[in-house]
């Protein structure tokens, strides 16, 4: 059988899966993969990278019609960076090479009030 991994990061909901243009019976008819990953964002691609590294054939379905830069930044905390190193030392190093070290971390509540600040 095929394992299906649904990566629910970035606002994807189960009802949206039916709207994936590539998730049709035609694309599923000649199955040459072991795992289907729904969502080609950071979590889906990282999961795919880890599975492929271990010889598992993966097919990714992404709702977006094209992947374009949006100018957004992401923050990776130490645990995430260590996990990424396990998946791919090359991607881990690229993240380190292109990173900007933050000087303080601030957390706000839903009212916009500062609740913590750490150097």
Secondary structure, DSSP 8 states (H G I E B T S, - for coil): --EEEE---SS--GGGGGG-TT-SHHHHHS---SEEEE--SHHHHHHHHHHHHTT--EEEE-SSSS-----------HHHHHHHHHH-HHHHHHHHHT----S-EEEE-TTS-EEEEE-
